[in-house]
C-alpha cells in the first residue's frame, strides 16, 4: 500500500501525514481501541487529543504502551488559563499517554478576548507551557480557536508554532486565515473537516438513500486537503471503518479545482 502524503507542520519542522486522527469521540465507541490501532496501522502519524476529551488520552495511552510511539506525533491540549493549571495538565497528559514527551501541546479554545488576555498573563497558561517546553516535556506550543475575529491576532502574535482552525465546505470563510497562518510559518491543523458529526450523519443517511449528490465525506476531505496551507486534517472517528474510508480518500485524492469547490460549498450551504 502506498504511503500517506506527509506535510511539514510549519515551523515545528515535524513531518505529519496530511490525514490525522481526531480522537475526541473515539473512546465513546466500543471499537475505540481498534480505531486507534487501525489509524496507526494504515500509516497515520498524527493523533490529536485533549485533557478534556473524556477517556481519549487513556485510550491512546493503552495503544501506545502496547506498540510504542516511534514515528507517532501526539498533540494534546489544556483548557486551563493559569500557568500552574497548564503544567499540571501536561503532567497528567504524559502519564495518561504513557510517553515522556509530547510533540505539540495546545491552549484549548482560546476564543474570547478575555481568554486571550488570561493565557498571556504573567501567570497565564502560555507561560506554563513555555516552562514545560523548557523542561523538555513538550516540543512545541499551539492554540485552537473558533473566533475568526481573534484568529488573526493569535496568528500574528509570534507565540505559537501551530494553530487549529475549523475549515470545510460548510465553513469556507477561514481559507484566508489558513493562508495567513501558512505565511507566518505556523502549522495548520483543520478541525471538523467533514463538517462535524451531525452533518456527517445526515450525509451518510443520504448516501444510503442514494440522494447524496456531490456532498459526501470523501469530497469534503478532498476539499480540505486541496488547500495548500493545510498541514493536517483531523477528522474524528469512532469506528475503524471510518478511518479506512478516510485513508482511502487521502491516498487517491486529486486537488479540487475552483468549480468543484464552489459546487461543494453550494451543496453544503443548502444542507446547513
Legacy VTK file of the C-alpha trace (Angstrom):
# vtk DataFile Version 3.0
C-alpha trace
ASCII
DATASET POLYDATA
POINTS 272 float
0.000 0.000 0.000
1.363 3.469 -0.832
2.276 5.829 1.958
0.115 8.749 3.003
1.322 12.157 1.905
3.336 13.971 4.547
3.365 17.721 5.056
5.526 19.996 7.162
3.777 21.222 10.318
5.006 24.778 9.950
7.978 25.930 11.971
7.808 22.837 14.174
9.613 21.056 11.370
7.575 17.929 12.116
6.549 15.941 9.069
2.979 14.785 9.637
0.584 12.817 7.492
-1.872 15.115 5.734
-4.592 12.962 7.289
-4.555 12.703 11.064
-6.936 11.287 13.648
-9.117 13.474 15.837
-9.679 11.353 18.931
-12.292 13.358 20.825
-15.146 10.889 20.335
-13.128 7.733 19.706
-13.460 6.445 23.307
-17.257 6.647 23.036
-17.221 3.677 20.667
-16.831 0.026 21.697
-14.370 -0.145 18.795
-12.286 2.749 20.122
-9.051 0.831 20.604
-9.434 -0.866 17.215
-9.992 2.554 15.642
-6.754 3.981 17.044
-4.840 0.852 16.045
-6.289 0.994 12.519
-5.199 4.614 12.140
-1.625 3.786 13.099
-1.547 0.552 11.074
-2.652 2.472 7.975
0.144 4.991 8.347
-1.447 7.954 10.139
1.261 9.509 12.294
-0.586 12.466 13.891
-3.189 11.969 16.619
-4.930 14.877 18.333
-6.490 14.663 21.777
-7.071 16.876 24.838
-7.237 16.607 28.600
-10.973 17.359 28.416
-11.806 14.640 25.880
-13.228 12.033 28.216
-11.200 8.822 28.062
-9.246 9.895 24.982
-5.734 10.213 26.405
-6.249 6.987 28.371
-7.327 5.106 25.233
-4.424 6.400 23.165
-2.076 5.559 26.017
-3.267 1.949 26.039
-2.339 1.609 22.376
0.950 3.486 22.747
2.028 1.320 25.683
1.308 -1.835 23.673
3.011 -0.843 20.437
5.309 2.091 21.243
5.253 5.669 19.979
8.072 5.541 17.433
7.206 7.788 14.496
3.947 8.941 16.094
3.317 12.635 16.719
0.916 13.287 19.585
-0.917 16.535 20.254
-2.905 17.354 23.371
-4.473 20.482 24.853
-5.291 22.278 28.079
-8.359 24.351 28.874
-6.557 25.878 31.863
-5.768 29.575 31.799
-3.149 29.567 34.570
0.492 28.523 34.479
0.062 26.026 37.316
-3.053 24.544 35.730
-1.364 24.145 32.347
1.688 22.465 33.883
-0.482 20.057 35.850
-2.347 19.173 32.661
0.917 18.473 30.827
1.993 16.136 33.639
-1.365 14.328 33.535
-1.208 14.014 29.748
2.258 12.482 29.887
1.072 9.952 32.448
-2.111 9.077 30.577
-0.445 8.837 27.166
2.429 6.755 28.508
5.142 8.939 26.980
7.939 11.160 28.301
7.499 13.868 25.670
4.551 15.287 23.707
5.360 16.864 20.353
2.672 19.547 20.434
0.657 20.949 23.328
-2.075 23.498 22.672
-4.077 26.114 24.502
-7.591 24.800 24.000
-10.346 27.013 22.538
-8.914 30.493 23.070
-11.995 32.083 21.541
-12.605 35.277 23.533
-10.535 38.383 24.123
-10.766 37.696 27.846
-9.382 34.172 27.455
-6.527 35.511 25.327
-5.650 38.114 27.981
-5.722 35.480 30.710
-3.488 32.932 28.997
-0.967 35.664 28.085
-0.688 36.956 31.649
2.440 36.681 33.790
0.990 33.599 35.467
-1.019 32.521 32.429
-1.196 29.149 30.727
1.134 30.232 27.933
3.896 30.782 30.486
3.115 27.367 31.957
3.529 25.677 28.587
6.760 27.572 27.987
8.084 26.169 31.281
7.017 22.656 30.222
8.787 23.230 26.921
11.961 24.370 28.733
11.780 21.223 30.863
11.673 19.112 27.697
8.198 17.761 28.399
6.648 19.235 25.245
8.182 20.126 21.929
6.021 22.897 20.522
3.162 25.152 21.598
-0.070 25.628 19.655
-3.533 27.100 20.061
-7.050 26.283 18.920
-9.778 28.867 18.421
-13.270 29.189 16.988
-13.226 33.001 16.858
-12.492 34.175 13.325
-12.086 37.757 14.536
-9.476 36.775 17.126
-7.591 34.317 14.922
-5.540 36.982 13.053
-4.183 38.268 16.369
-3.335 34.735 17.531
-1.603 34.005 14.236
0.430 37.224 14.247
1.327 37.061 17.952
4.502 35.069 17.394
3.670 32.925 20.433
2.667 29.750 18.635
4.166 27.139 16.357
0.842 25.725 15.176
-2.815 26.645 15.126
-6.039 24.644 14.928
-8.776 26.167 12.774
-12.200 24.997 11.638
-12.395 24.755 7.866
-14.665 22.854 5.486
-17.117 23.386 2.644
-19.579 24.203 5.441
-17.140 26.734 6.895
-15.103 28.098 3.974
-14.529 31.600 5.307
-11.385 30.633 7.189
-9.446 29.892 3.988
-7.663 33.305 4.085
-6.762 32.748 7.748
-5.170 29.432 6.835
-3.167 31.218 4.178
-2.140 33.858 6.737
-1.040 31.186 9.203
0.917 29.439 6.462
2.637 32.723 5.589
3.683 33.059 9.257
5.061 29.500 9.071
2.552 28.114 11.551
1.475 24.532 11.211
-2.241 24.435 10.353
-4.451 21.703 11.793
-8.011 21.618 10.454
-10.754 20.529 12.826
-14.184 19.390 11.624
-13.033 18.898 8.018
-16.128 16.781 7.336
-18.433 19.348 8.901
-18.966 17.794 12.328
-20.730 14.620 13.432
-24.314 15.850 12.934
-23.732 16.894 9.357
-21.767 13.755 8.610
-24.644 11.625 9.884
-27.094 13.394 7.575
-24.751 12.858 4.635
-24.355 9.170 5.375
-28.133 8.799 5.529
-28.420 10.449 2.135
-25.707 8.212 0.734
-27.618 5.148 1.949
-30.779 6.526 0.315
-28.981 7.298 -2.925
-29.665 11.039 -2.607
-26.212 12.296 -1.570
-25.378 14.324 -4.666
-21.918 15.908 -4.517
-21.945 16.214 -0.728
-20.017 13.198 0.597
-17.371 12.767 3.302
-14.790 11.833 0.678
-15.351 15.028 -1.304
-15.332 17.101 1.866
-11.960 15.645 2.825
-10.639 16.316 -0.683
-11.830 19.906 -0.327
-9.769 20.475 2.824
-6.678 18.644 1.607
-6.738 20.780 -1.549
-5.878 23.940 0.403
-2.082 24.296 0.115
-1.834 25.936 3.552
-3.304 22.951 5.405
-0.730 20.822 7.211
-3.085 18.134 8.514
-6.815 17.457 8.530
-8.038 15.688 11.661
-11.489 14.183 11.117
-12.868 12.489 14.202
-13.549 8.779 14.002
-15.265 6.349 16.325
-15.012 3.325 14.064
-12.122 1.716 12.230
-14.206 1.591 9.047
-14.348 5.405 9.004
-10.583 5.585 9.330
-10.181 3.185 6.424
-12.537 5.296 4.289
-10.619 8.476 5.087
-7.265 6.844 4.368
-8.523 5.572 1.019
-9.589 9.100 0.112
-6.293 10.630 1.235
-4.312 8.079 -0.769
-6.203 8.628 -4.010
-7.353 12.243 -3.875
-6.600 14.828 -6.524
-6.797 18.534 -5.629
-10.173 20.126 -6.348
-10.445 22.887 -8.888
-12.366 26.086 -8.208
-15.586 24.885 -9.830
-15.619 21.690 -7.741
-15.008 23.642 -4.541
-17.803 26.108 -5.303
-20.261 23.305 -6.104
-19.472 21.620 -2.794
-19.829 24.879 -0.875
-23.242 25.488 -2.506
-24.421 21.989 -1.569
-23.151 22.455 1.980
-24.980 25.781 2.301
-28.221 24.073 1.294
-27.798 21.365 3.933
-26.803 23.769 6.742
LINES 1 273
272 0 1 2 3 4 5 6 7 8 9 10 11 12 13 14 15 16 17 18 19 20 21 22 23 24 25 26 27 28 29 30 31 32 33 34 35 36 37 38 39 40 41 42 43 44 45 46 47 48 49 50 51 52 53 54 55 56 57 58 59 60 61 62 63 64 65 66 67 68 69 70 71 72 73 74 75 76 77 78 79 80 81 82 83 84 85 86 87 88 89 90 91 92 93 94 95 96 97 98 99 100 101 102 103 104 105 106 107 108 109 110 111 112 113 114 115 116 117 118 119 120 121 122 123 124 125 126 127 128 129 130 131 132 133 134 135 136 137 138 139 140 141 142 143 144 145 146 147 148 149 150 151 152 153 154 155 156 157 158 159 160 161 162 163 164 165 166 167 168 169 170 171 172 173 174 175 176 177 178 179 180 181 182 183 184 185 186 187 188 189 190 191 192 193 194 195 196 197 198 199 200 201 202 203 204 205 206 207 208 209 210 211 212 213 214 215 216 217 218 219 220 221 222 223 224 225 226 227 228 229 230 231 232 233 234 235 236 237 238 239 240 241 242 243 244 245 246 247 248 249 250 251 252 253 254 255 256 257 258 259 260 261 262 263 264 265 266 267 268 269 270 271
